[in-house]
Amino acid sequence: MFEHKSQPLASKKKFYNRIFKAVTFSFALIFVCLMIGILGYHFTDNISWIDSLHNASMILAGMGPVVNITSDIGKYFSSFYALFSGIVFISNVGLILAPLAHRLFHRLNLED
């Protein structure tokens, strides 16, 4: 995916293209995860669509739950979704920062 340490530094155009792809993929992944949360909260605990969106957004952003979950299946879903969201958040940060970190380390290790 990235150039080898023996290859020259990628052009700015190629670098910006990598950043664009990483951010686009990251937003798509967040959208899919948000939809999982919205559908899960709506169908497991009969929460309204807008409250499901609000709760899933807050969990996915790491802020915490907003709506009180009453059913057992809703509590199971909420627990697993919270753990899943934490992993997705950390993965997205890594995904977005990977091209930046690679370019920095590649530039530091270029031979003159």
N, C-alpha and C positions, 0 to 999 in steps of 0.2 A: 504494500500500500504506500509506504514512504520510501524515499531513496535510501540506498545503502550508505554507510559512512564513507566509503571510498568514492562515492559520486558527488558531483558538485551540488551546492544548495539549489533547491527548486526556485523557479522564477516566482515573482510576486503574484502573477496571475494564477499560477498553479496553486500557490499557497492559499490565496483568497478563495479559490475554487474548493479546496479541501475544507476550509472553514465553513463555507456556505453549505457544503454537503453534510458536514457534521451537525451544524445547527438545524438544518432541515430535517435530518433523520431524528435528531433529538426532539424537535417539536412534534414530529409524527408519532414518536414513541410516547410522549407525554399525552397526546390526544387519545391514543388507543387506551392507555392506562386510565385516563379520565373517564372514558366511555365505559370501561369495565367497572369502575367505581360507581358511576351513575346508575348503570343497569343493576348492579349488585345491590345497592342500597334501596333502589325502588322496588325490586322484586323480592328481596329477602325480608324487608320490614315494612313494606307498603308506605314508604316515605314519598311525598310528592316529588315531581320531577325537579322542581326548582330547589327544594331542600336537598335532594340527592346530589344535584350539581354542586351546591354550596358545600355540603359535607365532604364529597369526594375531592373537591378542589382544596379544601382546607387540610385534609389528610395528605394529599399528594404534595402539597407545599410544605408539609411538616409543622403546620400550626396546631393540629389536633382536631378532634371531633367537635361538631356544633350541635348536631341533632342527637336527642336521647334515643338510643336503640333499645327496644323492648323485647323483641323475640330472641330466642336462643340462636336460631340460624342467622339472624342479623348480627348478633354479637360474634359468632364464629367468622362470618364474612368480614366484619369490621376489623377483627384481630388480624386475619390473614392479609387483608388489604393494607392495613397500616404497615405490616412488615414488608410486604411487596413494594409499597410506595417508597419506603426508606431505601431499599435496594435500587429501585429505579432512579431515585434522586441522585444517589451516589454514582451510579453508572452514567447518568447523563452529564454530570460534572466532568467525569473522566473522558467521556466521548467528546465533549466540546473542547476540553483542554489538551487533548492528545496532539492535534496538529501544532498547537502553540509550543507545547513542551518539546516535541520532536524538532521543530525548527530551531528552538533555543539551543538544545543539546547538540544538534548537528552543526550549528554555527560555531559553538564553542570548541568543537572537535575537528574543525576543518584544518587540513594541513596547508601551510602557506606555500 
